[in-house]
Amino acid sequence: GDYLVTIEEKSKATFLRAYMNWRCMSAGSSRVCVRMVGHKMEESYSETLKEQMSIVEMPLSDPPLCISCCPVNGDLLVGCKNKLVVFSLKHLVINQNLTVLDFERSLILHVDNLVPAEVAFCARHIAITTELDVLILKLELVQRSADRTEQCAHRVSTLEKPMGGGPSTHTLPLELDEFIVCQKPVELLGEESKLCEIPITLESTELPTEDTKCFQVRYLLFRRFTPDQSPFGFCEETKLHSVQLLPVYQTAREETENKRELLSLFCFFSLPHVGYLYSVGKLVELISTYQYSEKSEQAVLTPQFLHVVTSENLQCFTVRCSAAAARDEDPYIDTTVKACPPVALDVCTLRMQLFIGPRAICHFKNNIVLLTKADTEDITERRKPARRMLSRKADSTKSRTNSESEPGWNLYIINTVSTIQLYREMVDYSRTYENIKTESCIHLLSEAHLLVRAAIMDPSFLKSDEKEELLRAFRESCAFLGDCYSRCDTKDYHLALPYYRMSGLSMTEVLKRVVSEGDEIQRYERGFIFYLTHSLNEDLNEELSKESANKVLQIFYLADPLQLPHILCSPCMRNVCPLSAVKYLQKVEKIMPSVVLTLTKAFMALKMGDLTMYEHEMGSYKETILACGFIGQPKLLRQCKEGTVIPTEFAVHLKEMQPGLLVAATVALHENSKMELEEADTFFKMLCSNGENTIPQLLVDFWEALLVVCSQEEILQELLLRVTSQYVWRISKKQIPETKPLKTTEDLINSCNHFGLICPWVTSIMSVGSPSDKDYCEDISKLQSLLCSQSINIASVLPVLEPLREAGNVGLTIHVLCNTRLGKYEEAIDQLLKRCPDAAVLYAQHELKDDSRALWWNKLFPELCKRTRLNGNDCPVLISSLKETLSVVATELELRDFLSLLPEDGTAAFFLPHLLHCSQRKLLT
């Protein structure tokens, strides 16, 4: 809201007034109207309201002592004795062409025995100071139901009573006037601040509606000081002043240009010689303490600076608001991705400007407004609130002279130096320390960086004329800080990496900044090596030139030779001279040999085309050790470019010459979380140049090898489903693998628990299969072996097996195996008797055991009798199966039960031997 609020005194009476539409006075209009707060305005006044200033009288039951306007929503807070009154800003729509401002008294905070000296109000946060106490509160919305609107409007909400048995400091009687009572200094943060013994009661005064808000008070901070006993001044001079709440908003973006979202909130207050800056947003904590060189009169805080006036100076300090706000806004601050100077960084005095008798200061945009009085002897003393702690005696009223008649008053409007200009000055000054390599250079450049960062976080940044220049300055400051951390031997050397990243500089540009031309014995600090190591180990799209790559090779040989094998595998080092690389690796090998180093030498030998050297290096270790060696550096096999997995020349060579080693190495990478399953799929597809939907045999080999070692049930079922799908697809499409599989069915059965022994009845069925099936016998036997094991989830693979339903004997074995695993033995017997009866008894002998053994006489025997009766002697297979079944049934059943099973129309000579066998078994027992 564009308004002005004043506390005015006339005829010993104090008034609170708000001036609306005051800008029309400067435009030449002299029309003024006076109205009471909340007074209803008629539409007939609309034309006049546009051209006149309105003075809004705001009556209070107690004289106003101090005021504060909320910079976020324009609400007003008025401090009176023992209470704080909140006025909500209202935008009244008179008609579609006119909207006027008004206030509504919405809330009263009753605070016992408290006379506020100053208040600050921002986003429902309230800061109150007396002479030596500071209290910060937050008004929090309370959830309520719709039927409690009336209760909420008149509700009095008292927070819990303070803990502790001692008497309240606000009601402590002073026995003797000649004594000065000094309370012990206290600092209570967060939940502890409820123990401050200052009870607060809320009273809602706005008219009850559906939109009426209910609040409760949350204590954030309480701090009590003692009178200053230092040589700077007497205890009577120790008074808090300049309490202020400063909001910092989310960094403006194009899509939210017209919206301001509160990000962080800071509170500043000051004693004569010390200032304190707290963060009171997500976390309440002390950020900075400011020591003044002389007694301060007043101070004003901005997102970039703290301006302080003393008796003779205007002083300017740096602040840490942007550092704290940046961490609230971006969770990636303080990682290897992004950085920001620490909140705990010591503050600096930027400049001190001499003025005669400065008395008051305020800040607006890029201007400082300073009020001074030349003759300090005749200054009207600032109003002093009654000092509760010092005496019961009433303060004598100082005689006031008419300030208009006093000489020496001056008003200065000072244009502050632009952010870019001040940034340039700080950068230029930092070059004083450039060759000294001290923390001073880092400190100064950190201040410059925070200065620019604060300007970028300002809501008006997007509309600023300096927008592009500020962004360039931000990137430049990051580059300067990266230079400092890469050149200085500091404990925070790792910050070189995030600052260089934020600068937008390429690795080549960083090398040019840090590495001296032709300097072979240059010392490289930890920060630069840390930056290079991380940059080279990440999948960047930048390829260094041959000269730059060779320089990096030399740098690491001098600074960290053990990293050479890993550095050489980086995609950025693709243009390095392989001969030079091998020479350096041979030197390192004498100090610290390793499998990774040997593999790297073999990789370089391939690049040179030296197959003799390659074979020598690969023969240095057993194949299993070489496979594990790739775990130490996966980039020997695969690299990423723009998010795509690309096989290396090494992987291509292994595919042709040693596919078993390649598969074993890939399995080792997966089992050590160096390669995901989907990533392996892409890797093998690209390696074999297959289409997106075509599965190369080498990938199937990888899945089969992974099944041998995989222990995670979820991945295991996924693998089983994948290999099953591939087997089924090849069998149904009559596709032969493009390369010979690395493992046969027998190999898998012997090495992997998930491939079971193929059942004899399956072998029996397949023995009479068509000759064409022999072309795919390996896939068929692997699929049957999988289904013969207990690992695969049959229900999940049934849809995958559907294409094989009509695939002759193969389909029969697959579906009988599935029914058996699902416990559907009767269906399995029906299928076998229908399509391959000679395997029925063999199936029963292998599968019908324990609980399913009764199916011999309840299912198999009756079915065989029925089918034999229909076919007569024309089907000797059925008769043979019936005889074998009778042998088993006669052995299992009692004579009476066996007799009951025999068909009435059966031939006695056929059944008599089995009946005799059953009766003889009974006699023997």
Long-range contacts (C-beta under 8 A, 24 or more apart in sequence): 1-74, 1-89, 1-91, 1-101, 2-101, 3-74, 3-101, 5-67, 5-69, 5-76, 7-64, 7-65, 7-66, 7-67, 14-63, 14-64, 15-57, 16-57, 16-58, 16-59, 16-60, 16-64, 16-67, 16-78, 17-55, 17-56, 17-57, 17-58, 18-55, 18-56, 18-58, 18-76, 18-103, 19-53, 19-54, 19-55, 19-56, 20-53, 20-54, 20-55, 20-56, 20-100, 20-101, 20-102, 21-49, 21-50, 21-52, 21-53, 21-54, 21-100, 22-53, 24-51, 24-52, 24-53, 25-53, 29-53, 37-87, 37-102, 37-103, 37-104, 37-105, 38-102, 38-103, 38-104, 38-105, 39-102, 41-92, 41-94, 41-100, 43-94, 43-95, 45-94, 46-94, 46-95, 46-97, 46-98, 49-94, 49-98, 49-100, 50-98, 54-100, 56-102, 56-103, 58-87, 58-103, 58-105, 60-85, 65-115, 65-116, 65-117, 65-385, 66-116, 66-117, 66-118, 66-119, 67-119, 68-119, 68-120, 68-121, 68-245, 69-121, 70-121, 70-122, 70-123, 71-122, 71-247, 72-122, 72-123, 72-247, 72-260, 72-262, 73-123, 75-121, 76-103, 76-121, 77-119, 77-120, 77-121, 77-126, 78-119, 79-116, 79-118, 79-119, 79-128, 80-116, 81-115, 82-110, 82-111, 82-112, 82-113, 82-114, 82-115, 83-108, 83-109, 83-110, 83-111, 84-108, 84-109, 84-111, 84-116, 84-119, 84-126, 84-128, 85-109, 86-121, 86-139, 88-206, 104-206, 105-205, 105-206, 106-204, 106-205, 106-206, 107-139, 107-202, 107-203, 107-204, 107-205, 107-206, 107-215, 108-202, 108-203, 108-205, 109-137, 109-200, 109-201, 109-202, 109-203, 109-217, 110-200, 110-201, 110-202, 110-203, 111-198, 111-199, 111-200, 112-170, 112-198, 112-199, 113-168, 113-170, 113-171, 113-388, 114-170, 114-198, 115-385, 115-386, 115-388, 116-385, 117-239, 117-240, 117-241, 117-385, 118-240, 118-241, 118-242, 118-243, 119-243, 120-243, 120-244, 120-245, 120-267, 121-245, 122-245, 122-246, 122-247, 122-265, 123-245, 123-247, 123-262, 123-265, 124-215, 125-220, 125-245, 125-265, 125-267, 125-280, 127-243, 127-244, 127-245, 127-267, 127-269, 128-243, 129-240, 129-241, 129-243, 129-269, 130-240, 130-385, 130-388, 131-238, 131-239, 131-240, 131-385, 131-387, 131-388, 131-389, 132-183, 132-224, 132-225, 132-226, 132-227, 132-238, 132-239, 132-240, 132-389, 133-222, 133-223, 133-224, 133-225, 133-240, 134-221, 134-222, 134-223, 134-224, 134-240, 134-243, 134-269, 135-193, 135-196, 135-198, 135-219, 135-221, 135-222, 136-193, 136-219, 136-220, 136-221, 136-222, 136-267, 136-278, 136-280, 136-284, 137-200, 137-217, 137-218, 137-219, 137-220, 138-217, 138-218, 138-220, 139-215, 139-216, 139-217, 140-215, 140-216, 140-217, 140-218, 141-213, 141-214, 141-215, 142-214, 142-215, 142-216, 144-214, 146-210, 149-208, 149-209, 149-210, 149-212, 150-208, 152-204, 152-208, 152-212, 152-214, 153-204, 153-206, 153-207, 153-208, 153-212, 154-204, 154-208, 155-202, 155-204, 155-214, 156-201, 156-202, 156-203, 157-201, 157-202, 157-214, 157-215, 157-216, 157-217, 158-199, 158-200, 158-201, 158-202, 159-194, 159-199, 159-200, 159-216, 159-217, 159-219, 160-194, 161-199, 162-194, 162-195, 162-196, 162-197, 162-198, 162-199, 163-194, 163-195, 164-195, 164-197, 168-197, 169-197, 170-197, 170-198, 170-388, 174-391, 174-392, 177-391, 177-392, 177-393, 180-227, 180-235, 180-389, 180-390, 180-391, 181-389, 181-390, 182-226, 182-227, 182-235, 182-389, 183-224, 183-226, 183-389, 184-224, 184-226, 185-224, 185-225, 185-226, 186-222, 186-223, 186-224, 187-222, 187-223, 187-224, 188-219, 188-221, 188-222, 188-223, 189-220, 189-221, 189-284, 189-285, 190-220, 190-221, 190-284, 191-219, 193-219, 193-220, 193-221, 193-222, 194-219, 195-222, 196-222, 198-222, 220-280, 220-284, 221-267, 221-278, 221-280, 221-284, 223-276, 225-271, 228-271, 228-272, 228-273, 230-273, 232-272, 232-273, 232-295, 233-272, 233-273, 233-295, 236-390, 237-272, 237-295, 238-271, 238-272, 239-271, 239-272, 239-384, 240-269, 240-270, 240-271, 241-269, 241-270, 241-271, 241-272, 241-296, 241-297, 241-298, 241-299, 242-268, 242-269, 242-270, 242-275, 242-296, 242-298, 242-299, 242-300, 243-267, 243-268, 243-269, 244-268, 244-269, 244-299, 244-300, 244-301, 245-280, 246-301, 246-302, 246-303, 246-321, 248-303, 248-321, 248-322, 248-325, 248-457, 249-457, 249-458, 249-459, 250-329, 251-329, 251-456, 251-457, 251-461, 252-458, 252-459, 252-460, 252-461, 252-462, 253-462, 254-462, 257-462, 257-463, 260-459, 263-325, 263-328, 263-329, 263-457, 264-321, 264-324, 264-325, 264-328, 264-329, 266-301, 266-321, 266-324, 268-299, 268-301, 268-306, 270-296, 270-299, 270-308, 272-296, 275-299, 275-306, 275-308, 277-301, 277-306, 277-319, 277-320, 277-321, 279-324, 279-343, 281-328, 282-328, 287-320, 287-321, 287-324, 287-343, 288-319, 288-320, 288-347, 290-317, 290-347, 293-352, 297-358, 297-359, 297-360, 298-359, 298-360, 298-361, 299-361, 300-361, 300-362, 300-363, 300-368, 302-363, 303-454, 303-457, 303-458, 304-419, 304-451, 304-454, 304-455, 305-350, 305-416, 306-347, 307-361, 307-363, 307-368, 309-355, 309-358, 309-359, 309-360, 309-361, 309-370, 310-358, 311-357, 311-358, 311-376, 312-354, 312-355, 312-356, 312-357, 312-358, 313-352, 313-353, 313-354, 313-355, 313-358, 314-352, 314-353, 314-355, 314-358, 314-361, 314-368, 314-370, 314-414, 315-349, 315-351, 315-352, 315-353, 316-349, 316-350, 316-351, 316-352, 316-353, 317-347, 317-348, 317-349, 317-350, 318-347, 318-348, 318-350, 318-447, 318-450, 318-451, 319-347, 320-344, 320-345, 320-347, 320-450, 321-454, 322-450, 322-453, 322-454, 322-457, 323-450, 323-453, 325-457, 326-453, 326-457, 329-457, 335-498, 336-494, 336-497, 336-498, 336-501, 336-534, 337-498, 337-501, 338-498, 338-501, 338-502, 339-481, 339-495, 339-498, 339-499, 339-502, 340-449, 340-450, 340-453, 341-446, 341-447, 341-449, 341-450, 345-443, 345-446, 345-447, 346-443, 348-443, 348-447, 350-422, 355-412, 357-408, 366-415, 366-416, 366-418, 367-413, 367-414, 367-415, 367-416, 368-412, 368-413, 368-414, 368-416, 369-411, 369-412, 369-413, 369-414, 370-411, 370-412, 370-413, 370-414, 371-409, 371-410, 371-411, 371-412, 372-409, 372-410, 372-411, 372-412, 373-406, 373-408, 373-409, 373-410, 374-407, 374-408, 374-409, 374-410, 375-406, 375-407, 375-408, 378-406, 378-408, 380-406, 418-466, 419-451, 419-452, 419-454, 419-455, 419-466, 419-470, 419-473, 420-466, 420-469, 420-470, 420-473, 422-451, 423-448, 423-451, 423-452, 423-473, 423-477, 426-451, 427-476, 427-477, 427-480, 430-480, 437-487, 437-488, 437-489, 438-488, 439-488, 439-490, 441-484, 441-488, 442-481, 442-484, 442-485, 442-488, 442-490, 445-477, 445-480, 445-481, 445-484, 446-481, 448-477, 448-480, 449-474, 449-477, 449-478, 449-481, 452-477, 474-502, 475-502, 475-503, 475-504, 476-503, 478-502, 478-503, 479-503, 479-505, 479-513, 482-510, 482-531, 483-513, 483-514, 485-527, 486-510, 486-514, 486-525, 486-527, 486-528, 486-531, 487-514, 487-525, 487-527, 487-528, 488-525, 488-527, 489-525, 489-526, 490-527, 493-525, 493-526, 493-527, 493-530, 494-527, 494-530, 495-527, 496-527, 496-528, 496-530, 496-531, 497-530, 497-531, 497-534, 497-535, 500-531, 500-535, 506-542, 507-532, 507-535, 507-536, 507-540, 507-542, 507-544, 507-548, 507-572, 508-542, 508-544, 508-545, 508-548, 511-544, 511-548, 511-551, 511-552, 515-551, 515-555, 520-554, 524-555, 524-558, 524-559, 529-555, 529-556, 529-559, 529-560, 532-556, 532-567, 533-560, 533-563, 533-567, 535-572, 536-566, 536-567, 536-570, 536-572, 536-573, 537-566, 537-570, 539-571, 539-639, 539-640, 539-641, 540-571, 540-572, 541-571, 541-641, 541-642, 542-572, 543-571, 543-572, 543-574, 543-575, 544-572, 544-573, 544-575, 544-576, 545-575, 546-575, 546-576, 546-577, 549-573, 549-574, 549-575, 549-576, 549-577, 550-576, 550-577, 550-580, 552-576, 553-577, 553-580, 553-581, 553-584, 557-584, 557-587, 557-588, 561-587, 561-588, 561-591, 562-588, 562-592, 564-588, 564-597, 564-600, 565-594, 565-596, 565-597, 565-599, 565-600, 565-632, 565-633, 566-596, 566-633, 566-635, 568-600, 568-603, 568-604, 569-600, 569-603, 569-633, 569-635, 569-636, 569-639, 570-635, 571-635, 571-639, 571-640, 571-641, 578-604, 578-605, 578-607, 578-608, 579-608, 582-608, 582-613, 594-629, 594-632, 595-621, 595-625, 595-626, 595-628, 595-629, 595-632, 596-629, 596-632, 596-633, 596-636, 598-629, 599-626, 599-629, 599-630, 599-633, 599-636, 599-650, 600-633, 600-636, 602-650, 603-636, 603-648, 603-649, 603-650, 606-649, 606-650, 606-653, 607-649, 614-653, 618-658, 623-658, 623-660, 623-661, 623-664, 624-664, 626-661, 626-665, 627-661, 627-664, 627-665, 627-667, 627-668, 628-668, 630-665, 630-668, 630-669, 631-668, 631-669, 631-672, 631-674, 634-669, 634-674, 634-675, 637-662, 637-665, 637-666, 637-669, 637-683, 638-675, 638-679, 638-683, 644-682, 645-679, 645-682, 645-683, 645-686, 646-686, 647-683, 647-686, 647-687, 651-683, 651-687, 652-687, 655-687, 655-688, 655-698, 659-698, 659-701, 659-739, 659-742, 660-742, 662-698, 663-698, 663-701, 663-702, 663-705, 663-742, 664-705, 666-702, 667-702, 667-705, 667-706, 667-709, 670-706, 671-706, 671-709, 671-710, 677-715, 677-718, 677-719, 688-738, 695-726, 695-729, 696-738, 696-739, 697-737, 697-738, 697-739, 697-740, 697-741, 698-739, 700-726, 700-737, 700-741, 701-741, 701-742, 701-743, 704-741, 704-742, 704-743, 704-748, 704-752, 705-742, 705-743, 707-748, 707-752, 707-754, 707-755, 708-748, 708-751, 708-752, 716-754, 716-791, 717-792, 717-793, 717-796, 720-754, 720-786, 720-791, 720-792, 720-793, 720-797, 721-796, 721-797, 721-800, 723-782, 723-786, 724-783, 724-786, 724-792, 724-797, 724-800, 724-801, 725-800, 727-779, 727-780, 727-782, 727-783, 727-786, 728-783, 728-800, 728-801, 728-803, 728-804, 729-803, 730-776, 730-779, 731-776, 731-779, 731-780, 731-783, 731-804, 731-807, 731-810, 732-803, 732-804, 732-807, 734-772, 734-775, 734-776, 736-775, 736-776, 737-779, 741-778, 744-778, 745-778, 745-781, 745-782, 745-785, 748-782, 748-785, 749-785, 753-789, 753-791, 754-786, 754-789, 754-791, 754-792, 755-782, 755-785, 755-786, 755-789, 756-785, 756-786, 756-788, 756-789, 756-790, 757-785, 757-788, 758-784, 758-785, 758-788, 759-788, 759-817, 759-843, 759-846, 759-847, 760-842, 760-846, 761-832, 761-839, 761-842, 761-843, 761-846, 761-847, 762-788, 762-813, 762-817, 764-836, 764-838, 764-839, 764-842, 765-809, 765-812, 765-813, 765-836, 765-839, 766-809, 766-810, 766-813, 768-809, 768-836, 769-808, 769-809, 769-810, 770-808, 770-809, 773-808, 773-809, 773-810, 780-810, 783-814, 784-813, 784-814, 784-817, 787-814, 787-817, 787-818, 787-821, 788-817, 794-818, 794-821, 794-822, 795-822, 809-836, 812-836, 816-843, 820-847, 823-852, 825-852, 825-855, 825-859, 826-855, 826-859, 829-855, 829-859, 829-860, 829-863, 830-863, 833-863, 833-864, 833-867, 837-867, 837-875, 837-877, 837-878, 837-881, 838-877, 838-880, 838-881, 840-864, 840-881, 841-881, 841-884, 841-885, 844-885, 844-888, 845-888, 853-892, 856-885, 856-888, 856-889, 856-892, 857-889, 857-892, 857-893, 857-897, 857-901, 860-885, 861-885, 861-886, 861-889, 861-901, 862-901, 865-903, 865-906, 869-903, 869-905, 886-911, 886-914, 887-914, 887-917, 889-914, 890-914, 890-915, 890-917, 890-918, 890-921, 891-917, 891-918, 891-921, 893-918, 894-922, 895-919, 895-922
